[in-house]
Amino acid sequence: MTQTATARPRMDPRLRERRVAVKRDEGRRRLRFLVGCATLLGLAAIGAAATRSPLLDVDRVQVTGAHHVPLDTVLSTAGIGKGDLMVNTDPAAVARRIERLSWVASASVRRVWPGTLQVRVVERRAAAAIPARNGWATVDASGRVLERTTDAPPHLGVIVDVPPIEGDRVPARLRDALVVAAAIPPRLLHRLPGVVPKADGLELPLQPSGVVRFGGPERAGEKLIALETLLARIDGPVAVIDVRVPDAPVLTRG
């Protein structure tokens, strides 16, 4: 028995062209995708290389706000210098290192491309001086030791007749004296050479003679105003001025 082959139907030429066009479009899309990926990878490689180029290393470090801390100390503590890669510099970490310095209250660091680091320092304010080993310690209002010197700074109120402090903080028992010493205005420092802690309150020796019974640090500003007003009105020797009640100061002549 003889079998005859069935003839395959011919494809419509328009359908064949449509299929060819679809395959060509798919090929073009794949090609564009591959080219795009290669371009992105190339740009990423170029960018990574550029960030590590000598053109983007640290050329300049600008420091503002540092008056008591030497510039060299700020830079050495920051751990940055010319030639370091900008991309490897962590501004927050650099700021934290700078803030370890005793005079520094806060620090901020900003990268300015292509090669500048801007460092802004906010320093603590000296409030008073207190005896320390081999000299004096300058402290801020919180009692933090800022620096040690041989002599007491002439522009600060001082705490006297106390043992030299140890460590980097004023002991809690001397905080009242610190508050009052920090409150003494510069114009009165020549008359008030120190603040003396006593068991029953604070005393301020008076130049050229006499003593001021001050009490505690409460209303310190009012007490100092009362004292200054009284000193401006009196002549002659003074034994005691009592300003523990600032609204009614008491003068005892010497």
C-alpha positions in Angstrom: 0.0 0.0 0.0 1.5 3.2 -1.1 1.4 6.3 1.2 1.5 9.7 -0.2 3.0 12.6 1.7 0.7 15.4 2.8 1.9 18.7 1.6 2.6 21.3 4.4 0.5 24.4 4.0 2.5 27.4 3.0 3.0 30.3 5.7 1.5 33.6 4.9 4.4 35.8 3.9 3.1 38.6 6.1 3.1 36.4 9.2 6.6 35.2 8.4 7.8 38.8 8.1 6.1 39.6 11.4 7.9 36.7 13.2 11.2 37.8 11.7 10.6 41.4 12.9 9.7 40.2 16.4 12.9 38.1 16.7 15.0 41.1 15.4 13.4 43.3 18.1 14.2 40.8 20.8 17.8 40.7 19.6 18.1 44.5 19.6 16.7 44.7 23.2 19.2 42.0 24.4 22.0 43.9 22.7 20.9 47.2 24.3 20.7 45.6 27.7 24.2 44.1 27.4 25.6 47.4 26.2 23.9 49.3 29.1 25.3 46.8 31.7 28.8 47.1 30.2 28.5 50.9 30.2 27.4 51.0 33.9 30.1 48.7 35.0 32.6 50.8 33.1 31.4 54.0 34.7 31.4 52.4 38.1 35.0 51.3 37.6 36.0 54.8 36.4 34.2 56.4 39.4 35.9 54.1 41.9 39.3 54.8 40.3 38.6 58.5 40.3 37.8 58.6 44.0 41.1 57.1 44.7 43.0 59.4 42.3 45.6 61.8 43.6 43.2 64.5 42.2 40.8 63.7 45.1 43.1 63.5 48.1 43.2 66.0 50.9 44.9 69.1 49.7 43.8 71.5 52.5 42.4 71.3 56.0 40.6 74.5 57.2 40.2 74.8 61.0 38.0 77.5 62.5 37.1 78.3 66.1 40.2 76.9 67.7 41.8 79.6 69.9 43.2 77.8 73.0 44.0 74.6 71.1 47.0 74.8 68.7 46.3 74.0 65.1 48.9 71.2 65.1 47.1 69.6 68.1 43.8 69.7 66.3 45.3 68.1 63.2 47.3 65.4 65.0 44.3 64.5 67.1 42.0 64.4 64.0 44.4 61.9 62.4 44.1 63.5 58.9 46.6 65.2 56.7 47.5 66.1 53.2 47.6 63.2 50.9 44.9 61.2 52.6 42.1 60.0 50.3 38.9 62.1 50.7 36.7 59.1 50.2 38.4 57.3 53.1 37.8 60.3 55.5 34.9 59.7 57.9 33.8 63.2 59.0 31.9 61.9 62.1 34.8 59.9 63.3 37.2 62.8 62.8 34.9 65.1 64.8 34.7 62.6 67.7 38.4 62.4 67.9 38.7 66.2 68.1 36.1 66.3 70.8 38.4 64.3 73.1 40.5 67.5 73.5 39.8 69.1 76.9 39.1 72.6 75.5 36.7 71.3 72.8 33.0 71.3 73.5 32.0 70.2 70.0 33.4 69.7 66.5 32.1 69.3 63.0 33.9 68.1 59.9 32.7 68.6 56.3 34.2 67.3 53.0 34.3 70.0 50.3 35.2 68.3 47.0 37.6 67.9 45.4 40.2 68.2 48.2 39.3 70.3 51.2 38.2 69.3 54.7 36.5 72.0 56.8 36.8 71.6 60.6 34.7 73.8 62.9 35.6 73.8 66.6 33.4 75.2 69.4 35.6 75.6 72.5 34.6 75.5 76.2 34.6 78.7 78.2 37.0 79.1 81.1 35.0 79.9 84.3 37.4 79.8 87.3 40.7 78.5 88.5 41.5 76.1 91.4 44.7 74.8 92.9 46.1 71.7 91.3 49.3 69.8 91.7 52.3 72.0 90.7 50.1 75.0 89.9 46.5 75.8 88.9 43.8 74.2 86.9 41.6 76.3 84.7 38.0 74.8 84.7 34.7 75.5 82.9 31.4 76.0 84.6 30.7 72.2 84.7 34.0 71.6 86.6 35.9 70.1 83.7 39.7 70.8 83.8 40.7 72.6 80.6 44.3 73.2 81.2 47.0 73.4 84.0 49.3 76.3 84.4 52.0 77.4 86.9 50.1 80.6 87.8 46.4 81.4 88.2 45.0 83.2 85.2 44.5 86.9 86.2 41.2 87.2 84.5 39.4 84.5 86.4 37.9 84.1 89.8 39.8 81.6 91.9 39.0 79.1 94.7 41.6 79.2 97.5 42.5 77.5 100.7 41.6 74.0 99.4 43.8 71.0 98.7 45.0 70.6 95.1 42.5 68.7 93.0 43.3 65.4 91.3 42.0 64.2 88.0 40.1 66.2 85.4 37.1 67.2 87.4 36.4 69.6 90.3 35.2 67.5 93.3 31.5 67.8 94.1 32.2 69.4 97.5 33.7 72.4 95.7 31.0 73.0 93.1 29.3 75.8 95.2 32.6 77.7 95.3 33.0 77.1 91.6 29.6 78.7 90.9 30.5 81.8 92.9 34.0 82.1 91.5 32.7 81.9 88.0 30.1 84.6 88.7 32.5 87.3 89.9 32.7 90.0 87.3 36.1 91.0 86.0 35.8 94.5 87.5 35.6 93.0 91.0 38.5 90.6 90.8 41.0 93.0 92.2 38.9 93.3 95.3 38.0 89.6 95.7 41.2 87.5 95.4 39.5 84.2 96.0 36.5 82.2 97.2 37.0 80.2 100.4 34.7 77.2 101.2 33.7 77.1 104.9 31.6 74.7 106.9 28.8 77.3 107.2 29.0 78.7 103.7 31.4 80.6 101.4 33.6 83.5 102.3 35.4 86.0 100.0 38.5 87.7 101.3 38.3 91.4 100.6 41.2 93.6 99.5 42.8 95.5 101.1 41.1 94.1 104.3 38.0 92.5 105.5 35.9 89.5 104.5 32.6 88.9 102.7 30.2 86.4 104.2 28.5 85.1 101.1 26.6 82.0 102.2 25.7 79.6 99.5 25.6 80.0 95.7 21.9 80.8 95.6 21.2 84.3 94.2 24.9 84.7 93.6 24.4 87.4 91.0 22.2 89.5 93.4 24.7 89.1 96.2 27.6 90.3 94.0 25.5 93.3 92.9 24.7 94.2 96.5 28.4 93.8 97.4 29.6 96.0 94.5 27.0 98.7 95.4 28.1 98.7 99.0 31.8 98.9 98.1 31.2 101.9 95.9 29.6 103.8 98.8 32.0 103.3 101.6 35.4 104.5 102.5 37.8 103.3 105.1 38.6 99.9 106.6 36.0 97.1 106.5 35.8 94.2 108.8 32.8 92.2 107.5 30.3 92.6 104.7 27.4 90.2 105.0 25.5 89.6 101.8 23.8 86.3 102.7 20.6 88.2 102.4 21.3 90.4 99.3 18.2 92.6 99.8 19.6 93.7 103.2 23.4 93.6 103.2 25.2 94.3 106.5 28.4 96.2 106.9 30.7 95.9 109.9 33.5 98.5 110.1 37.0 97.5 111.0 
